[in-house]
């Protein structure tokens, strides 16, 4: 198999790996190698759009069900965690514990491999989830459509941060694990294309006003900037990326994007 048929087969295998790795949906992944992994991470923002759209259902049904924006936002954030198997939240907690330990790279990586969650992880999870729920509640109170658009945009932004973290010149912290498989596997052009496409998702916010839609679009670079800051710190401390680092980037990018969207809806 050569040329376009081979590329199409690689992309299809990557899509299956992306869904199987990043969501709770059971998908049979028959092939796993660096080419497929690269496609999977490049397609991660698309998976983020689907996850965000599914998790936004409680927000759109808020008025019909007579539920408060805060309750609907809590349901949406919880559903997002369930649909992603809480994989990224787990990575965020593990990275917080590893970095918070103050140990050198090897020691911090050992802390991150433990199955329990320490105080740094607990505090970080509580803060991040609280910020997500409150930001999403503010969006939903202003307009359920704004809440849905903000959540979809944030979900895609967090996964776009993963694609950028897997571009060349970003090393793996370990010689095994997900980080080693995906490090450097995403071509620059694929990450750049995602950065152009993901802001277009913000057009879903047009029913809530043009100013809000523009704020949603600006939420993408803001979320990416927050994720890049965390990634650089992790690289300095750990020497590279791991699966936990990638999960932490998802939650960091998504949270920063949600907060930006909340500011936009307040300013409209």
C-alpha positions, 0 to 999 in steps of 0.5 A: 500500500502506497501513497494516498491509500496508505495515508488514508489507512494511517489516518483511519487507524489514528482516528480509532486510536484517538477515540480509544485513548481519549474517550470512554467509547470502546474502539478496537485499535488494531495497529499502534505505532508512531505513525498512527500515534501521530495521527491520533494526537493530530486528530485529538482536537476533533475528538475534543469537539465531539466530547465538548458537544456531548457534554454540553447537552445538559446546558442546552436542556437547562431551560426546558428542565428548569435546572439552575445554570450552576447545576447544569454546569456541574452536570456538564463538567461531570459528564465531560470527565466521564466521557474522557474516563477522567484520564486528563484529570488524573494526569493533572493530579499526578503532575501536580503531585510530581512537581509539588514534591520538589524532587529531581526529575527521577523522583518526581516521575516516581511520584507521578507513577503512584496510584494514589493522589497526594495533597498537591493533586487534590488541591489542584483538582478542586481548584480546576474543577471549581473554576470550570464549573463557575465559568461554565455556569456564568456562560450558561446563565447568560445564554445556554448557547454561549455555555455550549459554545464555550465548552466545545471551544475549551474542549477542542483547545485542550486537545489542541495543546496536546497536538502541539506538545507532540511536535518535533523537538519536544522530548519524552521524559521516559523511554516507555509509556504514552509520552515516548510513543507520541513525542515528536510524532505530530508534524508541525503542519498538522498542529498549525492546521488545528490552530487555524481550524479550532477557532472556527469552532467559536462560530457556534457562539454567534447566536450569543452575539458577535462579541462573544464569538470573537471572545471564544475565538480568542480563548483558543490562543489564551488556552494554548498559551497557558498550556505552553507555560505549563509544558515548558515548566514540566520540561524543565523539571522532568526533561520531557513529556509523559502521558500525565503531562499531556493530560494536565495540558488538556485541563489547563488549556481547557480551563484557561479557554473557559475563563476567557469565554466567561470574560467575553460573555460578561463584556458583550 
